[in-house]
Amino acid sequence: MIRFHLRRCIDDYEFRTGQPLTLIQLADATGVHRATLSKMLHERGSNLTTDVIDRLCIFFDVPVQQLMEHVPSEQDH
């Protein structure tokens, strides 16, 4: 399963800039729908396109592995 670290990226952004970042602001800045961002935060196994991942990596200026990781599940073994 893919685990997203969007909350961590938002927290790092807020610490770095000293400014709060809402999902609406992030959606406006990236062109990623707010509902998609909410799914990343709250639903396990969200299915996203590479375009969404790319936009978020650009906005947060992070490599993809800082935004998401593969977590093996019992089904993978």
For each residue, the residues with C-beta under 8 A, 3 or more apart:
1: 44 45 70 71 72 73
2: 45 46 68 69 70 71
3: 68 69 70 71
4: 40 41 46 67 68
5: 8 9 66 67 68 69
6: 9 10 37 40 41 56 67
7: 10 11 41
8: 5 11 12
9: 5 6 12 13 56 60 62 66 67
10: 6 7 13 14 21 26
11: 7 8 14 15
12: 8 9 15 16 60
13: 9 10 16 17 21 60
14: 10 11 17 18 19 20 21
15: 11 12 18
16: 12 13
17: 13 14 21
18: 14 15
19: 14
20: 14
21: 10 13 14 17 25 26
22: 25 26
23: 26 27 34 37 38 41
24: 27 28 34
25: 21 22 28 29
26: 10 21 22 23 29 30 32 34 37 59
27: 23 24 30 31 32 33 34 37
28: 24 25
29: 25 26 59
30: 26 27 55 56 58 59
31: 27 55
32: 26 27 36 37 52 55 56
33: 27 36 37
34: 23 24 26 27 37 38
35: 38 39
36: 32 33 39 40 46 48 52
37: 6 23 26 27 32 33 34 40 41
38: 23 34 35 41 42
39: 35 36 42 43 46
40: 4 6 36 37 43 46 48
41: 4 6 7 23 37 38
42: 38 39
43: 39 40 46
44: 1
45: 1 2
46: 2 4 36 39 40 43
47:
48: 36 40 52 53
49: 52 53
50: 53 54
51: 54 55
52: 32 36 48 49 55 56
53: 48 49 50 56 57 64 67 68
54: 50 51 57 58
55: 30 31 32 51 52 58 59
56: 6 9 30 32 52 53 59 60 67
57: 53 54 60 61 62 63 64 66 67
58: 30 54 55 61
59: 26 29 30 55 56
60: 9 12 13 56 57 66 67
61: 57 58
62: 9 57 66 67
63: 57 66 67
64: 53 57 67 68
65: 68 69
66: 5 9 57 60 62 63
67: 4 5 6 9 53 56 57 60 62 63 64
68: 2 3 4 5 53 64 65
69: 2 3 5 65
70: 1 2 3
71: 1 2 3
72: 1 76 77
73: 1 76
74: 77
75:
76: 72 73
77: 72 74
